[in-house]
Amino acid sequence: MAKKNQVPAIAVVDENIESLYDNGLSGIFSINRGAKDFQITKKNSKVDLILTIESISYL
Protein backbone atom coordinates (compact mmCIF):
# COMPACT_ATOMS: atom_id res chain seq x y z
CA MET A 1 0.00 0.00 0.00
CA ALA A 2 2.81 2.43 0.87
CA LYS A 3 4.62 1.75 -2.40
CA LYS A 4 1.42 2.22 -4.38
CA ASN A 5 0.81 5.59 -2.69
CA GLN A 6 4.51 6.60 -2.78
CA VAL A 7 4.69 6.89 1.01
CA PRO A 8 7.88 5.84 2.81
CA ALA A 9 7.38 2.83 5.07
CA ILE A 10 9.66 1.16 7.60
CA ALA A 11 9.57 -2.09 9.55
CA VAL A 12 11.12 -3.24 12.82
CA VAL A 13 11.80 -6.95 12.39
CA ASP A 14 13.88 -9.82 13.66
CA GLU A 15 14.39 -12.10 10.64
CA ASN A 16 13.06 -13.19 7.23
CA ILE A 17 13.44 -9.76 5.66
CA GLU A 18 14.46 -10.86 2.17
CA SER A 19 11.17 -10.03 0.46
CA LEU A 20 10.25 -6.91 2.43
CA TYR A 21 12.16 -4.44 0.23
CA ASP A 22 10.45 -5.96 -2.81
CA ASN A 23 7.13 -5.10 -1.16
CA GLY A 24 7.94 -1.40 -0.98
CA LEU A 25 9.57 -0.81 2.39
CA SER A 26 12.00 2.09 2.54
CA GLY A 27 13.87 0.87 5.59
CA ILE A 28 14.14 -2.28 7.68
CA PHE A 29 15.58 -2.21 11.18
CA SER A 30 16.46 -5.05 13.52
CA ILE A 31 16.04 -4.72 17.28
CA ASN A 32 18.85 -7.22 17.93
CA ARG A 33 22.29 -5.65 18.03
CA GLY A 34 24.33 -8.74 17.28
CA ALA A 35 24.21 -12.42 18.17
CA LYS A 36 23.88 -12.91 21.92
CA ASP A 37 22.68 -15.50 24.38
CA PHE A 38 18.89 -15.41 24.74
CA GLN A 39 19.02 -14.38 28.40
CA ILE A 40 21.26 -11.41 27.56
CA THR A 41 19.05 -10.47 24.61
CA LYS A 42 15.94 -10.67 26.78
CA LYS A 43 17.56 -8.53 29.48
CA ASN A 44 18.65 -5.86 26.97
CA SER A 45 15.52 -5.90 24.79
CA LYS A 46 13.97 -2.69 26.13
CA VAL A 47 17.16 -0.68 25.64
CA ASP A 48 17.75 -2.24 22.21
CA LEU A 49 14.20 -1.32 21.15
CA ILE A 50 14.68 2.27 22.32
CA LEU A 51 17.98 2.53 20.41
CA THR A 52 16.33 1.15 17.28
CA ILE A 53 13.44 3.61 17.49
CA GLU A 54 15.95 6.42 18.06
CA SER A 55 17.78 5.39 14.88
CA ILE A 56 14.50 5.41 12.97
CA SER A 57 13.69 8.89 14.24
CA TYR A 58 16.68 10.29 12.34
CA LEU A 59 15.05 9.47 8.99
FENTA-V166970 format. One record per helix or strand. SS is the DSSP state (~ for helix, > for strand). FROM is the first residue (numbers start at 1). TO is the last residue. If there is no record, write none. Layout:
BEGIN
SS;FROM;TO + SS;FROM;TO
END
This chain:
BEGIN
>;10;13 + ~;21;23 + >;27;30 + ~;38;57
END
